[in-house]
Amino acid sequence: MSHPPVAIVLPYREYFSPGAAGAVALLVRRLATWREGFAPTVIGPPPSMPPFADVPFRPARATWWPPANTARRYGHAVARLIQAEPPALIEVHNRPELALFLARRFPRIPVSLFLHNDPQGMRNAKTPAERTRLLHTLAAVANASAWLRGRLLEGVPTHNLASPARDPVVLHNCLDLNEVPPSPPDREQTILFAGRVVRDKGADTFVEACAAALPHLPGWRAVMIGADRFGPDSPETPWIAALRPRAAAAKVEMWGYRPHAEVMAAMARAAIIVVPSRWPEPFGLTALEAMAAGGALLCAPRGGLPEVFGDAGLAIDPDNPATLAATIRELAANPARLAALGEAGRARARQFDLPVAAARLDALRRQILVSPIPSGQVPAG
């Protein structure tokens, strides 16, 4: 028995390649390897390196026509691929304007939108009226966290949504725990930061805290993995250039961008992993990866992060390096506490394992397929 085909559409700057994938592409690839109920194909911009080999992928090659900006030309390239091989469902990640365009272009195919960032900062979703239109036009809107769902519904009337599938759902991000590398018997005395090296992620707070903590922790080291953007060609921004001498003085090693497999391997070795995000993280995949890898997690409770770490990590203030330094010192001096936090994190991560998330996604897909109202049709009233 054949499974219904699903076209999964990436944002036009999200590359589906092991060497350049961001968080959205990694999540899409993970879920697309699950083929028990549906047959997914990923559509995205042509990567400069070979794409993931374990998932069907079709590059959307923009042409000079229509004469428009890159995002619109990418949308037309996606539409040409869908027109050539129409799927049963279309799933667009993180681009409301692209989801609306495809819903208009293919009114007989249900189009869903998957939000990984605050919709109030996105084109065609900034105002309550725009977000209301999304909910009434698309087959479904799924959110990576309850925090995101709250932002989507802020100021939006929900009493007259056309079908149960259009009530926006929460589909937390996931990991395939079978792919998490094993940890050594004795974890390294390493304090790790992994993520974009920008102010919003609290990279400067990490450096300041380590500068205060490391002189009191003989044998310990601090490592930062990441760059301004995803990919080996990430630029040396003025902010990173200003941070480098401060990190060097604090003896914090800045490794720069590393492929995801190397990041996970470093997490599997590190004793302490810090996620000091200042901005409200829409979900916080780094925190989930840290727990799955068994590190003791110190995490800012902002945005969707509390939904991720629950009581399996220690909440920290990303604007207070002194208290973060004190927490690091206390943990480093307490191996039993470190081990307990690591085990709690692993147990918590099992709630976000791939089979759990894939089953919820497939349930949403089945609900959409039986919904009486296709995408692109706005109900009366």
N, C-alpha and C positions, 0 to 999 in steps of 0.2 A: 504494500500500500504506500503510495507516494505521499509525502508531506506537503502542506501548502507552502509555496515559496514566499519568502519575506525579503524585501529590499531594505537594507539598513544603510542610511545615508549619513556620512560623516560631515562635519563642518569643512568648509573649503580650505582651511589651513591645518587640518588634522590629518597627518600622514599615517598610513596603515603599513608601517614597516618596523621591524624590531629595532632598528638603529635610530629611529626618529619619532616613535610613537609617544604621544602625550597621554594623559590620564583617560580621556574619552576613548581614544583608539585602543588602548590596552583593555578597557572594560568591554568595548564592543567585540574585540577579538575573543576575549574570554567567553562571553555569552554565546558568540556565534559558533564556538566549538561544540555547543550542546545542541544536538540535532534529533532529539527523541520525538518531538512533535511537529517541528517545522523545519523548513530547508532555507536557512539564511544565506544571503549573498551581500557582501559589503560593497558599497559604492563610495569612492572617495577620490581626492585629487591624486594625480599620478605621483607616486613617490620617487625620489631620486635613488633609492636603494630598493632591493627586492622586497616585495610585500611579504607578510606572514604567509607561510606555506600551508598552514593547516585549515585555512578558511577560504572559500571562494571569494575572489575579489575582482571588481571591474573598475578600472580607472575612468573617471569622468574628465575627458580632455576638452577643455574650453576652446572654442574657435573665435575668430574675429567677429562672428555674427551671433547674436545681435550686438551692435555697438553699444556697450554698457560697461559698468564697472565689473571687477573680477567676480564678485559674489553673484551677480546676476548671470554672467556668462557661465559660471559654474553651475548655477541652477538649471540653465537650459541644457547643459551637457548631461546633467543627471536625468533630466526629462527625456532626452533622446535615448538613453540606455533603458529607462523604464518603458518607454514606448515600444522599443524593440523586443523586450521580454517582460510583459506585464506580470507583476507578482500578485499574490492575494492580499498582501499588506505592505504598506510603506511606513518605515519608522525613521524619523528625522531626529538627529541628535543636536540639541543646543542651538538651533537656528529657527526661531518662529517664522521669520519672513520666508524661508525656504519651505517650511511645512505648509504655509498658507498658499504659496505659489503652486506646489505640487497638488494640493487639495483642489485648487481651481482647475489645474491642468488635467487631473485624473479624477473626476467627481465620482466615478464608480468604484474606485479603489480606496478603502479606508486608510487615512493618513494619521499617524500618531506622532506626537512630539515628546521627546525625552529631555528633560531639563537637568543640567548639571551645574548651572550657575544661576544667580539671582535674576529672575526674568525682568525685574524692574529696571535693569540696566541694559536690556536687549531691545533691538529694533522690533517694532510691532508688538511689544509687550510692556511698555513702560507705564502706560496709564491703565486705570481700571477698565475703561471702555475697550482698550486694545486686548486686555487679558480676557474680558468677557467674550469678545469676538473669537479668540482662540478656542475657548471652551465650547462655544456653540458651533464652530466650524469644523474642528478636527474631531476625529473619532475618539481620541483619548489624549490626555496630557499626563505623563508620568513624571514624578519628581524623585530626585536622588535622596531626599530627606524630608521629614515633616517640616523642618524649618523652611525649606524651599516651597513646599506646598502652602504654608502660611503666607509667604511673600506673593505667591501667585494669586491667592484668593483675597488679598488685602483690598477692600473696597469693591469686591465683585459679588453681585447677587447670585446665589447658587440654587434658589428654590425652584427654578424652572429649567434645569438642565435636561436635555432631551432624552438621555438614556443613562442607565447605571454606569456604562463604560466612560461616560463623559464626566462623571464625578472624579476630579483629579486624584490619582492614587500616589502612594509612596512606594517606590521600588528602590530599596537601598542598593548601593553598589556592592560588589562582591569580589571575592578572590577564589581561585581554585587552590584550595589548601594542598592538593597533591603536588602543586608546582613550587611550593615554598621550600627553599633549600634547608637541609637539616642543620642544626646548630652543633658546634663542637661541645664535648663534655664540659669544658670550662670556657665560658664566654670571655671575650677580650675585655680588658678594662678600658673600654672606649665609650665616650659620650658622643652620640651621633646626631647630626642634623641632616635630613635629606629632603630636598624640595627646591623650589625656585628661590634663588638668592636675591630677594627683594625685601623691602621694608615691611610690606603687608604680611609676609611669612615670618617676620620676627627674626630674620637672620642676624641683625645687629644685636638684638637682645641675647641671642645665643652666644655671640662672641663676647659680649660684656660679662655674662654670667660665667663663662668658662675662664675668662681672665681673672675673675675673683675666686673661682673654685679650684682651678688646677694647681696653684702653688701649695695647696693643702692636701693634694691627692697624689703622692709619689707613685709612679708606675702607671698612672692614668694618662690618656691622651684624648683629644677632642678632634673630630673630623666633620667637615661640611662637604656634602655631595650635592651638586646642583649648579645651575647657572641662571642667567636671567630668563632664558627660554629653554624649551625642550629641543635637544638636538646638538650635535657636535659643533655647529656653526654659530652657536649663541654668541652675541657680541659682548665685548668687555664694556659694560655700561659705566658711566661716571660714578654711580652709586657703588658698584662692585669695586671699582678702582680705589675709591675712598675707604672701603671696608678692608681691603687687603692688608695695608700696613697695621691696622688695628688687630686683625686676626694673627698676623705674624708676631706682633708683640705679645699676644696672649697665648702663643704657641698652639693656635688652632689651625689644623691643616685644611686647606681649601683644595679639594680634588677636582672641582669643576664638573662639567656634565659627564655622566657615565650611563651606559645602557642600563635598562631596567633590571636585567639579570644581575649585573654587578651591584646595583643598589640593594636588591633583595639579599644577595650574599653578604653584604656588609651589615645589613640589619640582623641577619641570622647570627652574626658574630658579636655584635655590640651589646654591652651590658645595659646601657641606658640610651633611650632614643627620645629626643625632645621635639615636640611639635608646637612651637610658640607663636602660632598665627595670631596676628592682630585683627585681621579682617574676619568677618563671619564666614567661615568655610562652608560652602554649600553642602559638603559631605565630610571630606577629610580622609581620602584614601590612604594617605601616608600613615595616619594613625592606625587604620585597620591593618596595613602591611606590617607595621611595627609590632602590633599584638600578635599577629599570625606568626611572625618570626621569633617570638618569645622574648623580646626585649622589655625591660621595665619602661613603661610609657609615662612621660610627663607631657601634659597636653593642655592647651588653652581651651576653656569651655565656651567657645563662641560658635555661632551659626549651628551647623549640623553636627559638630564634633561631639557634644555630649551624647547624642544618639549612637555614636560609634563606640566610644570607650566606656560609657556607663560608669560602673564602679570598678572597672578593671585597670584604671590608670589614675594618676595623681593630677588633679587640676592645678594649673599654674597661672599666674598673672603675666601675660607677655609684655607688659609695660613696666615690670619690676624685676630687673636683672638681679638685684641683691637677694630677693627672696628665692628666685630660681637657683642662684648659686648655693644658697643655704640648703635647699632641697636636694640638689645634686650631691653636696657633701654628705648629708645625712644618709642618702641612699647608698652612696659608694662605700660608706663605713658599715653597712648592714647587709651582708650577703644573703641572709635568710629573707629579708624583706625584698631584695632584688629578685630572688628566685620565686617568691610568692606572687609578686606582681607579674612576672613573666608567665607563670602558669595560669593566672587569672586572665591574662590577655589572650592566651591560646584558647582557653575555654570560651571567651567572649567571641573570638574570631569565628568559631564554628557556626555561630548564628548567621554569618554572612558568607558561608561557603557557596560555591557555584551551584550545586544541585538545589539548594534552598531558593536562591535567587532565580534560577532558570525555571523552576516550577511555578513561581509567582508570575514571571513574565509570560510563560506559555498560557497560564490561566487568563491573563489579561488579553492575550491574542485571541483565545477562543471566545471570550466574551465579546470582543469587537466583531468577530466574524458573524455572530448571531444577532448583533445589534441591527435593528430595522432601519436605521438612518445612516447612510453612507457619508463620507467626508464631503465637505464643500456645500452642504445644504443647511442653511440656517433655519431652525424651526420658528414657526410663528409665535408671537407673544412675547 
